Amino acid sequence: MLKAYKYRIYPNSEQRTQIAKTFGCCRFVYNQTLAYRKETYEKEKKSVSRTDCNNYCNRELKQAYDWLREVDKFALTNAVYNMDCAYQKFFKEHAGYPKFKSKHDSHNSYRTNFTNGNIAVDFEKGKIKLPKRKTVKAKLHREFKGEIKSATVSQASSGKYFVSVLVETEHEEMSYTEGNIGLDLGIKDLCITCNGEKYRNPKPIKKYEKKLAKLQRRLAHKEKGGSNYYKQKKRIALCHEKITNTRKDYLHKVSNEIISENQVIVLENLQIRNMVKNHHLAKSISDVLWYELTRQLEYKSAWNGRKYIKIDTFYASSQICSVCGNQNADTKDLSVREWECPVCGAKHDRDINAARNILAEGVRQTA
């Protein structure tokens, strides 16, 4: 199994300069090969392959620009492959046409491949060996065992540097459990289980909203392009990073708990992209980050032999009585949080009832 381990690195000034050069060279190669591919098709109506683009980089670009030889060759090759991947998506998945990369982009990264021991991790000394970098100081908070395949060096908008090491390793599955769970995703609470447990929504954006507004106001009074302007932008980036880290840390804890205690996990297949078009709920939906929770549950289920089930988007989980099966159309109104079944008289909490119906439907589909 391939797993990525991400660590923060602390390059010295010389290493930072070399990393910045690599970012720039990768961006240059990406843009030049994309332009070459586009121009060849427009003039000759001829399709250019990934290999042709790589040969163009090695035989023409490197001959014309000597400084391309100063950086890691695998990083440039991977930049070409990334361009090709974006180009293929345009045709196969009807994604947007690949855009040229800007040097003003706040996130930079490049990937290099393992060969002849050019990438190594020393957990005792807290250092990582990278091509053209010698050894870089790193915070190695998690150890791994396995064969290194590649490494991706990145710089966040806050200015911090990271390396993600891709390793082929063995994964120990969690032990089998008898638990089954249905989850109803919410806004007031992150998710509600069929057992009546409610995972709170930490609402990190709301928590830092006033601080962000204050930082943005200060930025508006800075002269654009000045040193104080960029210092203020970094403070804003650090605040956004804090929000992201807070949210992801909490979601990992919730998903790990759900996966470890249950063998079958059932959720609704929500159309989140359509739901955020509602301007009254868009901010709250984005803050709760349903997609990230479902993504974590899905891949962690695959890792640990769990059964992950998504039921149909239009299944009326909130309207059906989980006791007798009667469908009550009056509960379509979202303001109805508790209701009594007119047939069997059972009293329901809207979210818990929905979670129970979601589990029942998931079990029915797999029976």
N, C-alpha and C positions, 0 to 999 in steps of 0.2 A: 504494500500500500504506500502511496505517495502522500507525505504529510509535510506541511511547511511550518517552520519554526521562526518566528519573527523576534529579532533582538534590536535593542537600541545600540548604536555605535557612536564612538566619540573620536572622530578623525582629527589629527593635528592640522595645522594650517596648510602644510604641503599636501597632505592627503585631501583636504577639502578643495584645494585648487585643482587637483587631478580629477576628483569626482565631478566638479563643475565642468571641466573640459569634456569629460565623457558624456555628461548630460547634453552639452551643446553639440558635440559631434554626432550623437545618436539622433538628435532633433534635425540636424543638417542632413544626414543621410536619409532619414525618413522623408523629409520634404523633397529632396532631390530625386529620389527613386520614384516617389509618387508623381512628381512633375514629368519625369522621363516616361513613366508608364502612360500617363494621360496624353502627353504630346505624341508618343508613338501611335497610340490608337487614333487620335484625331487626324494625323497626317497620313498614316499608312493603313489605317483600319486593321491594324495587326495587334493581336493580344500578346502581352508580354508576361512570361511566367515568373515565378519567384526566383528561380535559378538565374534567369536573364537579368533580373534586377540586382541580384547579388554579384553577378559577374560585372555588371555596369559599375557597381560600387568599387569592386576590387581593381578593375582594369583601367577605369577612367577617372573616377572621383579621387582615388588614392594617388593617382599619378598627377592629377591637377592640384591637389591640396595635400601637401606633405604632412600637415599637422594632424591629419586623420590617422597617421601611423603611430602617433604618440599615445593613443588610447587602446584599450582592450579590443582585439579584433572580434571576439565573440559578441561583445556588446553591439557592435555595428551590424553584424550578421543578424542578430535578434531584432534590431530596429527594422531591418528590411523585412524580416518575417512578420513582424507586427503590422507593418504597412500592408503586406499581402493579405493577412488575416482580415484587416478592416476592409480591404478591397473585395475579398470574397464574400464577406457578409453583405456588402452592398447588393450583390447579385442573388445570393442564395436566400438571405433572410429579409431582403427588401429594406435593409437599414439605410441610413443616410450615406451619401457619398463621403468618402474619407476626407477629413479636413486637414489642412496644413497645420503643423504644430507651431505654437507661438512661444517665444522666449519669455513672455510675461505670464505663462502658465504657473500657477502657484504650487503645483505638484510635479516633481521630476523623478524619473526612475530609469534604470537600465538593468538588463538581465545578462549574466555571464554564465557560461557552461563549465562544468567540472571536467578537467583533463590533467593527467600527470600530477595530481596533488596540488593544483593551483588554488584550491579552496580547502581550507582546514579550520577546524574549531578546537581551541584549547580551553577546556572548561576550568582547568586548574589555574591558569594564568589570566583567564578572562579576556582572551584575545581571539580575533578571527583573521585568518590569512585570506586575502583577496588578490586577484590578478592585478599587477601594476601598483599595488598598495602596500606590499609587505604585510605587516600585521597591524590591525586596527583594534584599539581598546573597545571592549563591548561589555554590556551588562547581560551575562548569560544566565538568565533566571531559570531556564529549563534545559535539562540534558536530554540527549537523544542517542539512540544507537541505530546505525544503518549506513547505507551508502549515499553520499552526497551526490545529487544530480545537477543542481544549479543554485545560483544565488542572485537575488534581486536587491539592488541597492536603491534606496529611495530617500527623498527629502520632503518632509511635510511642509505645509505653508507656514508652520510655526518656526521653521529653521532646523528642526531636529532631524537627525539622520538615522535610518534604520536599514537592517539587512534581513531579508527573508530567505532562509536556507531550505531548499526543497530536498527532502530525504526519502529514500525508499526504505521503509522500515516495517516491522511487524506490529500489528495492533492487537492488544488484548481486549476481547469483547467483554462487556459487563455480563454478569451472571444472569441467567434466565429468571424472569419473575412472572407471576400470575396476573399482575395488575393490568387492567384496561382503563383507558381514560378518554373522555370526550371533552373538547375545549371549545368554549365560545369566546371569541376575541371581542374585547370591548375598549372603550375610551376612558371611562371613569376608573375601571380596573383593567389591567393589561389583559388578563384572561381569567375566565371562570371555569372551574372544573365541574364535572357531573357529580362529584362528591360534595359540592358546596364550598370548596376552597376558592378564595379569591386572591389572585396575585396583584398587588397594588401597582399602579402606574406611577413611577417616580417623577414624571413630568419635568425632565431636566431643562427643557427650553424655558418653561415658565419660571423655574427656579433662578435661571441666569438672565432672564429677559431684561430686567432693569440695569444689570451690570453691562450687558451688551449695548443697550441703548445709550448709556453714559459714554462708553468707549467710542461708539459711532459718532456721537456728537463732538467728542474731542477731535476725532479724525477729520471732521468737516472743517475744523478751524485750523488745520495744519496746511502748510503750503505743499501742494502736490509735487512729489519728486525730491523733497528735502529729507534730511536724515531723521528728523522728528516724525515726519509722515510715515516712514517705513517702520520706525520703532512702534508707533501707535498701531499700524497694521499687524505687526507681530503680536502685540497684546491682544488684539481682536482674534487672531488666529489661535492663540493659546486658549482663549475662552471657548471658542468653538471646539477645540480639541478636547477640552475638559468635558464638554457636553457629550461629545461622541464617545469618549472613554467611559464616562459614567453610565450611559445608556447600554453600551455593549457589554460592560462588565455585569450589569444586572441581568441582561438577557441571557448571558452564558450561564449564570447561576440558576435562573429559572429553567432553562432548557435542560441543563444537566440533572436537576432534581426530577423533572418530568420523565426524562429518558431512563434514569436509574431505577425509578419506582414502577414503571409500566412497560408492558410488552407490546401493547397495541395503543397507538395514539391516533385519534381521529379529530380532524378539523374541517371547517368549511373552506371551500376554495373561493376566497373573496377576490373580487375584481378591484384591487386597491387602486389601480390607475384610474378607473372610472369614478371611484368613491371620492378621490381627492379633488375632483372637479366641483364638488359641493363646497363653495367658499366659506360656509359656516363651520364645516368640519375639517377642512384641508389641513389647517395648522395642527389640530389635535391628532389627526391620523398620522401626519408626518412625525410628530413628536413621539407617539407611542411605538412607531416602527414595527408594525405587524410583519412586514416582509422579512425583516432580519430574524425575527423570532421563528417564523415558519421555515426559513432557510436553515437555521441552526438545528431545528428539530428534524428536518429532512435528512441532512447529512449525518447527524449523530445517530439517527435511527439506522441508516445504512451501515455505519461503522459497527454498531453493536447488535445487529441482527434483530432489530425491532421492526414491527409492521407499522408503517406510516400511511395513513389513508386520508384522502381529501374527498369530501362529498360534494355533490353538485351545488353550484352557486345559488340556484333558485329553490333549493330545498327549504320548505317553510318551517324551520326548526323552532322559531319563536311562537308560532301560532298553534302548534300541535300539543295536545295534552299528553305528557309522558306517561300518564297512568292508563287512560282509556283510548287514546289515539284520536279523539275528536279534534277537528280543526276549528279554531275560534278566530274568525276574521277581524274581530274587534281589536286584537292585539297587534295589528299592523302599525298602529300609532305608537311611535317610539316612546312617548311620554308614559305609556302604561308599563309600570315596572313590576307590579304584582297583579295577579288576576286569579279568578276562581272559575274552574271549568263548569259550564252550565249543564253538562251531562252527568258527570260523576261527583262533582262538588269538591274536587281536589284543589287545594290552594297552591299557587306556584309563584316562585320568584322568576321573573322573566329570563334572566341569564342562566340560572341553574337548570331550569326546565329545558332551555335551548341546548345546553351542553349534554343533558341526558338524551335528548332526541338525536343529537349529532352522533353520540356513541352508538345508539341503537341502530341508526341508519348505516354506520360504518360496519358494524358487526353483520348486519343483514346483507350488505354487498359482498362480504367475504365468505359468507356461509356456503 
